[in-house]
Amino acid sequence: MDRTSKDIRTFLEKWLHKSVKQYVSSMDGNEKGDLYDLLVLGLEKPLLEMVLEETNGNQTKAANILGINRNTLRKKIHEHGIQCKVKV
């Protein structure tokens, strides 16, 4: 892992730790939490959209950057109703 990746990972871990701590402490013990879905769904769609935008809608490049299979990316694009816009 290069220095930049490590710095980003550290930043994300600190942000996540703070956010999860706030979420859990604000819950009433009787509530059913949906933290997993909240985080995964809340991050996945904008992440996919941003990477697709940066790759000019090139799904093969986007999948490589994300570290997932192109078919998986296509499935997630469909699930989230993401419109792939190609810059002209």
Secondary structure per residue as TSV (DSSP state, phi and psi in degrees):
chain	resnum	aa	ss	phi	psi
A	1	M	-	360.0	127.8
A	2	D	-	-78.8	170.7
A	3	R	H	-59.0	-44.3
A	4	T	H	-61.9	-45.1
A	5	S	H	-61.6	-40.1
A	6	K	H	-66.3	-41.8
A	7	D	H	-62.3	-43.1
A	8	I	H	-65.0	-42.9
A	9	R	H	-62.2	-43.2
A	10	T	H	-62.3	-44.9
A	11	F	H	-59.6	-47.1
A	12	L	H	-63.8	-40.7
A	13	E	H	-63.7	-41.7
A	14	K	H	-65.5	-44.1
A	15	W	H	-61.7	-45.7
A	16	L	H	-63.9	-44.1
A	17	H	H	-58.3	-47.1
A	18	K	H	-62.7	-44.5
A	19	S	H	-66.2	-43.9
A	20	V	H	-65.4	-42.3
A	21	K	H	-59.5	-44.4
A	22	Q	H	-63.9	-43.1
A	23	Y	H	-62.1	-49.7
A	24	V	H	-65.1	-42.1
A	25	S	H	-69.7	-22.3
A	26	S	H	-87.7	-7.5
A	27	M	S	-81.1	143.6
A	28	D	-	-80.8	140.6
A	29	G	T	-55.9	-18.8
A	30	N	T	-91.4	-7.7
A	31	E	S	-78.4	146.2
A	32	K	-	-89.4	118.7
A	33	G	-	-83.6	153.1
A	34	D	-	-129.9	38.4
A	35	L	H	-58.5	-43.0
A	36	Y	H	-58.9	-53.9
A	37	D	H	-62.8	-39.7
A	38	L	H	-57.8	-46.7
A	39	L	H	-72.2	-49.5
A	40	V	H	-62.7	-51.0
A	41	L	H	-70.5	-34.0
A	42	G	H	-70.6	-27.0
A	43	L	H	-97.7	-33.9
A	44	E	H	-63.2	-50.6
A	45	K	H	-61.3	-52.1
A	46	P	H	-63.3	-33.9
A	47	L	H	-61.6	-48.4
A	48	L	H	-60.9	-44.1
A	49	E	H	-61.4	-43.8
A	50	M	H	-65.0	-44.9
A	51	V	H	-66.7	-40.6
A	52	L	H	-63.1	-38.4
A	53	E	H	-64.7	-43.9
A	54	E	H	-68.0	-25.5
A	55	T	T	-98.0	12.1
A	56	N	T	57.5	36.7
A	57	G	T	79.5	5.6
A	58	N	-	-76.7	105.4
A	59	Q	H	-69.1	-31.8
A	60	T	H	-66.2	-46.3
A	61	K	H	-64.2	-43.4
A	62	A	H	-60.8	-45.0
A	63	A	H	-62.0	-40.2
A	64	N	H	-63.9	-43.5
A	65	I	H	-63.1	-42.2
A	66	L	H	-74.4	-19.0
A	67	G	T	76.6	30.3
A	68	I	S	-126.5	164.5
A	69	N	-	-70.3	145.4
A	70	R	H	-59.3	-37.8
A	71	N	H	-65.8	-35.9
A	72	T	H	-64.5	-43.0
A	73	L	H	-60.5	-45.4
A	74	R	H	-59.9	-40.3
A	75	K	H	-63.3	-43.8
A	76	K	H	-68.1	-36.7
A	77	I	H	-59.2	-45.0
A	78	H	H	-66.1	-46.3
A	79	E	H	-59.5	-37.9
A	80	H	H	-91.6	-4.3
A	81	G	T	64.3	36.7
A	82	I	-	-80.0	132.1
A	83	Q	-	-95.2	119.5
A	84	C	-	-83.6	115.0
A	85	K	-	-106.2	125.5
A	86	V	-	-95.4	126.6
A	87	K	-	-72.8	140.1
A	88	V	-	-106.3	360.0
